[in-house]
């Protein structure tokens, strides 16, 4: 198997990365994907996405521009500049202009701002004597060019230090003394190795065992009220036909457990790739046979672990109001709901926070319930919520939601922050918020310069 990665960056940077990564691994191929202007990056991603396993960005700038257009499953790494690149540029500037006696202009992307300040401090250089422009990845390079030009033409700076190749080339054409922040060969190789490691890890994850547990509620099928059982047999035959067609696309094995219960054995990678087809198949069964269908999927390194996770997922799926609600329990305990849909969300059923576990145990609330509420409030971006909202989204009664929130308030993991008047008569509804957030359910220097972009 050969892993193919795209190197995204300006021509000088991409050429250097290609030379340094040429012999890293026999099963890896790096392909040049050069841009002239950062605004071309989204088009590059869209055009070549289907041909590569992941992306190696030549620096933080192309990564920042690409981030809004990257898909969740895509593998990425970037060549992060170290302090040595800054020291090299400052040394060159000092030899030419004695920068301790002059001011100069510097630009840096915000994601690397902290490293820049630390490097200046370690070099013993006062950064407050520098004209510093901290920019966002979405900012136009032309504004940086104008920034450096204005400082140089007015005599306020003697030179410019930039992290963007496009800015460097433009300032050179204008005759401005300009230098680039560089990335070392070691940092480039390290970024490439990280991407390769991600790809190999992803391969082993894709080959994990995955099990579907599918239950159609045939006990409530209309044929049971009729005088013949043929209708039920035809229903089972139709379900099996639809699931066999699904199995073909994911190279799976279908096991009929009887009474509308089925299992499909496949791999995690195949299941993830065919989630939309699974949705279509389940909706087709529900509409054609007129039964509720519950689906639980489990992943694991062994068949037993995958089966246990699938059983947990199925039990939770059967509690949902939607008949096409698919739930996945992963090997790390993360539970995914509304799988494959726009509103998909996930949360953890585990915690290593002993203080949190002790509090929840005192309130008789499971970690999974708390993590589920925490993940829901983050996904919905709720500053405050009522127990009615909680009950609606978590498929529980309002009374149960009230009990849970009352217990969380008692152990100081939640608090009442206001009230909401009801349209009809009755007491105002309390508005709650969680008081704590525990996280969601989870080179040697060479003569050739290399810009951060």
N, C-alpha and C positions, 0 to 999 in steps of 0.2 A: 504493500500500500504506500502511495506517495502523497504527502501533504503538500498542497500548493497554497502559497501565501502571496498576497499582493503588497508591494512596498509602495506606499503613497507619500509623495513628497515632490519638491522641485528637483530638476535634473541633477545638479551637482550632488545633492544629498543622496538621491536614489542610486546614482552610480557608485558612490562610495560604499553604501550599505550592501549593494550587490557584490562588490569585491570582497568585503569583509565576511559575508555570509555564504560565500560560494561553496565552501567545503565543510560546513558545520555538521551536516548529516546526510547520509546516502538516500534517505527516504523523504527528503525535503526539497522543494523547488520554490525559489523566490522569483516573483515576476514584477518587472518595473511598471508602475502606473504613475506617470509623471503629469504634474499640472503646471501651468504657467501662472495661474492666479488661484488663490484658495477657494474662490467661489465655484471652481470646477469640481471640487471634491464630491459633493452630493451626486453629480452625474457619473463620476467614476465608480462610486459605490453601487449605483443602480445598474450600470452597464456590466460590471464584472462580478457582481455578488454571487451569481450562480456558478462561477468558474473557480472560486477559491474557497479554502477552508477558513481563512481568517485574514486579518489586516495587520501589517507592521507599518506604523506611522513614523515618519522621519523625525518627528518632534511633537511637543505639546500643542502647537498651533494647528496642524492638520487634524489631530485627534479632537481638539475642541470644536473645530468646524464640523467634523464628521459626526460627533456624538449624537446630535438630535436625529440623525438619519440611520443610525446603527440599530439593528434588530437585537433583541434580548439574547438570542442564542449565539450571536457572532463573536468570534474570538478576536481579541485586539491586544496589542502591545505598542508602546512607543519608546523612542530613544530619548530617555530622560537625561538632560544635561547635568553634569556634575560641576562642582566648584572649579575643577581644573580648567574647564573651558573658559570660565570667566577670568581666571587668573592669567591665562594665556593671552586673551584679548587685552586685558589691562596692562600686561607687560609690554605688549607691542605698542599700545598707545603711549605708555610712559616713555619708552625709548624714543618715540617720535615727537612727543609734545610735553613731557614732564608734567603729567596730569595733576600732580599734587599742587602745582602752581596755577592750574587753569580749571575751568569748568567745562563739562561735556554733557551731551544728552544721551540718555539710555532709554530703551523701551523693553518691556518684559510683559509677557502674558500673565494674567492674574494668578493662574494656577501655580506658577513658579515664583511668585513674588516673595514668599517666605524664604525660599532657598537663596534668592538674590540678596536679601537683607543679611542673611546669615553669612554668606560668602564675603560680602563687603566688610562685615564686622571682623571676620577671621583674618582678612587681609589688612586690617587696621586702617581702612579708608572710610572717611565720613561720608555717608550716603546723602546727608543733607546738603552737600555741596554739588550734588548731581541733579541735573534736570531729568527727573524720572517720569516716564509715561507708562502707567500700568493700564493695559487694555484688555478688553474681553475678546474671546475668540471670534465673536460675531462682528467685531468692529472692522471697518474697511481699512486696508493697508494704506490707502492714499492719505488718511488722516495722520498716520505715523510719519509718512514722508514729509508732509507739510509741517509737522511738529519739529522734526530735525532741521528742515530747511530754514524755518523761521529763527530757530536758536542760532544757527550757524551764520545766516546772512546778517543778523543783528549784532553779531560779534559776541554774543553771550556764551557760546560754546566754541571750542576749537576742533571738536570732532564728534562723531556719532557712533554709538554702539548699539547694534540692533540684533534681534533674534530671528528676523524674518528675511529670507533670501530675496523676496520680491522687493522689500524696502532697501536692502543692501544694493541690489542691482540698479534701482532707480536713483539712489543717492550717488552712486559711482558715476552714472551718466551726467549728473548735475555738477560733478567736480567736488562733491563734499567728501572730506576725509572720513571714511566710514570703516568700521570693523564689525566682525560678527562674533556672536557667542557660539562656541563650538561644542560638539559632543565627542567624547573620546571613543577610540576604537573599542575599548573594553566595554563601555556602556552600550554601544551598538550591538556587540555580540551578546551581551547579557539580555538585552531586550528580545533579540531573535531567539535565544535559547528559552526564554520565558514563554514565548508564543508557541514554540515547538512542544514544550512541556504541557501547555494547556491543551493542545490538539491531541496529544497522546492520552492525556487524562480524560478528555472528552470521548475518545474512542472507547476506552474501557467502560465509561459510564453508559455509552450507547449500547454496549453489549450486555449490560445487566439484564437479568431476567425480569420480564414484565408480564403480569397476569391481569386479564379482565375478569371480573365476576359480574355477570349480567343476569338479572332476574326480571321476568315478565309476570305480572300478576294475573296468571291464567285462572286462579280460583274465582275471580270475579268476571271471567269472560262470559259474554252473552250466551254462548253455546250451552253453558251449564243449565240454563233455564229452559232450553229446548228439549225435545223428546229424543234427539239423536246426539251422539258424541262425535259425529263426523266433523262438525264445525270446529271443535277443540283440536282434533288431529290436523285439520287443514291449517289452523292457526299455528300450531307447533311446526308444521312443515314450512310455512312461510317464514317464520322467525329464523329457522335453521338455514333457509336459502339466503336470506339477507346477511346473516352472520358469516356464512361460508364465503360469500362474495367479499366481505370485509377481510376475512382471513387471507384470502388470496393476495390482497394488496400489501399486507404486512407480514407475509411469510409466516403466518401463525398456524397453530393447531387448535381446532375446535373440539371441545369435550362437552357432550350433552349429559347433564347431571339429572335430567328428568324434571317434570312438573314446571317447565318454564325457566329452569336454571341452567346456565351455560358458563363455561370458562374458555377463554382464549389465551394460549401460551405464546408469547412472542418476546421481542427484545425492547428495551426502553427506547432505543433510537427509532425503531420501526413504529412503535406506538405514538411517539411524539410527532412523527412525520404524517401520520394518518389521523390525527385528532379531528380534523374537519370531516373526514369521511366517516369516522365513528359517530359524530353528531348527526350526520345525515342518516346513517343507518338506524340509529335509535329513534329519531323522529319518524322515520318511515315505518318502523314497527309499531310505534305508538299510534300513528294515524290509521294505518291499514288494519291492524288487529284490534284497535280500540282498547288497549290495555296500558297501564302504567308500567314504565320500565325504569329500573334502577341499575346504575353502573358504578362499580368501584374498581379502581386500578391500583395495583401495588407493585413497587419496584424493590428488588433486593439482589444481593450477591448469590443467594441460593434460592431454590424453588420454595423452600419452606418459609423463608423470610418474605419473599414476594407474595406468597399466598396469605400469610398472616396480615400483611399490609393491605392486600386487596380486600380481605374480609372486613377489616376495620373501615375501609373506604366504603364498601357496600352498605354496611350497617348505617353509616352516616348519610349515605345517599338516600336510603329508604326513609329517612326522617325529613327529607326536603319536600317542599310543596311542589316544586317543578318535577314533572315526570322525566325530563331529559337532563336532569342535573347530574353531571359527571364529577366524581371526586377522585383525586389521586393522593395516595399516601406514599411518600418517597422513603428511601432507605435511611435518610437522616432525620426522619420524624416530621418533616415539613408536610403540611396538608394543603392541597390546592383545590379550591372550589371554583365552580363555573368554568371548568377547564376548557381552553380553546376559544372562549368567548371574550368579547371586548372587556367585560367586567370581571375577568378572572382575577382572583386574589389568593394570597397564601398566608399561612401563619404556622408557627411552630407548636408542636405538642410537648415540647421538652424545654427545660430550663436548668441551668447550672447555678443560678442565683439563689444561694441558700436563704438569704434574708427574704426574698420574694416567696420562695417555697414555704417558708415558715408562716408568713402572713396569710397566704392562700389556704394553707392547711388549717389555720385558726378560724378562717371564715368558711371552711368546708366548700371551697371553690376549686375546681380543677385548673391546672396550668393551661390546658387546652382551651377552656372556656375564657379565661382571662386573655390569653394570647389572641384568641379569635376576636374578642371585643376590641383589643388594642389594634389589631390589623384592620378591622372594619373602620374604626374612627380615622385611621390614617388614610385608608383608601378613599373614604367619603369626604376627607378633609373637614371633619366636623370639629368646630370649636366647642360645641356643646350639643347634647342629644337627649332625647326623651326615652323613656322605657318603651313607649309605643314604637318609636323608630327602631330601637334595638330588637324588639320582638319581631317586627316585620322582616328585617334583613336576616335574622338568625333563626327563623322558623321556630320560635318558641312563644309561649303565652306571655301576655303582658304581666301577669302575676309572677311568673318565674323571673322575668326581666327585672321586675321591681325588687324581688328577693335578692337577686344577684347584686344589683347596684346598691341596695341598702347594706349588704355585707361588705362590699368594696369600700363604701364610705366609712364603715365602722373600723376597718383596718387601715384607713387613710390612703388607699390606692385610688380613691375617687372622691369627688366632693360635689355638692349642689351649688351651682353658680347662678341660678336664677329660676324663674318660673315662666310658664307659657299659659296664657288664658285660652280656654277651649271655646269653640264657637257656640256650643250648646251649654246648658247649665251643668255645673259640676265644679269640683275643685280644680285650681290651676295645676297643670302638669309641671313637675320638677324638671329642670334642665341640669344634666350631669356633665362632668368632664373628668377624664382620668388625670391624676396628679403626677404620675410618673410615666416615662416612656422608656421601655426596656428594649426597643428595637423590634422591627417587624420580623413575622414568621418567615426572618433571617437573611587601562588601555594606554597604550602608549600614545603620546601626542605625535601626530603626523603633520607634515607640511600642509597637506590639503585641509582646508577649513570645512566645517560641516555646520550648517545653520540649524537652529532649533526647529525650523519648519520644514 
